[in-house]
């Protein structure tokens, strides 16, 4: 994976795939990588931290699907600026 920006990206990953985690750890100079295992922890993290550039989410996470989490997240963050949401299939 290659990142072509000078700006360090603040990325929240919702899931448990070790391969995804390892790929982003190799890019630690370009990515602030934060991982949570489910949607409850993701919302808590988003409420406590500012400036996330994107959310990377597995299709199936603990307790619900990534698609459902996306819908919930959009309703909760309706007043905030849109955060890119990338759904991945394992």
C-alpha positions, 0 to 999 in steps of 0.5 A, a space after each residue: 500500500 502506498 499513500 501519496 499525501 504529505 498530510 498524516 491521515 487519521 483513520 478509524 478502523 472498525 473490525 478485527 482483521 489482523 491483516 488490515 491492522 498490519 498493513 496500516 502499521 507499515 504506514 505509521 509515518 503517514 497514518 494515525 491508525 485507530 482500531 475498535 472492534 464494534 460500533 459501540 466503541 467506534 461511536 465512543 471513540 468518535 465522540 472523544 476524538 476529533 479530526 478523523 479523516 475516514 472510517 474503514 469498516 468491515 462488512 460484518 462487525 460484532 453485533 451488526 453489519 457495517 451497512 447498518 452501522 453506517 446508517 446509524 452513524 449518519 443519523 448520529 453525526 447528521 450535524 457534523 461534516 461528512 466523514 468518508 466511510 469505506 466498507 470492506 469485505 473479508 
